[in-house]
Amino acid sequence: MLYVSPDTAPAEYLCEGEVAGSPIRVTDSRTFTFFSGLETWAARYELVADQTGTGKLTCVAPVGRGADMLAVGEMPDNGRLLRILGTTIAVAGGAAVLSLALGGGIVLVVWRRRRAHRLRASGRIHALTPS
């Protein structure tokens, strides 16, 4: 994956290269922005080679629009990000449902007690006393 500093990076680069005599395929990637250290990085292009080893990559930006920094790294593990997001949503949703159920139960108990108290006060219900 080719990462750029998104604040200064142009929208288009022309990149080409090779690894062990095999060309590197460069395809557009959805921009994935993250922070590492004190720097912001955006995944701009996916780099794929049929060979492993040391390679050479050359990227050209429009005149005067080059990024301050470029980096090559692994593709982000979106599955891990989705698992974290899914777990967070599930926990938050569970807490919300539990809160609503508990709150509804409290409202029901208070309503029933107040209703019974009002009925006793109005004389519609008489307390039974053992004889």
Secondary structure as GFF3:
##gff-version 3
##sequence-region A 1 131
A	DSSP	beta_strand	2	4	.	.	.	ID=ss1
A	DSSP	beta_strand	14	19	.	.	.	ID=ss2
A	DSSP	beta_strand	22	36	.	.	.	ID=ss3
A	DSSP	beta_strand	39	49	.	.	.	ID=ss4
A	DSSP	beta_strand	55	60	.	.	.	ID=ss5
A	DSSP	beta_strand	70	72	.	.	.	ID=ss6
A	DSSP	alpha_helix	78	122	.	.	.	ID=ss7
###
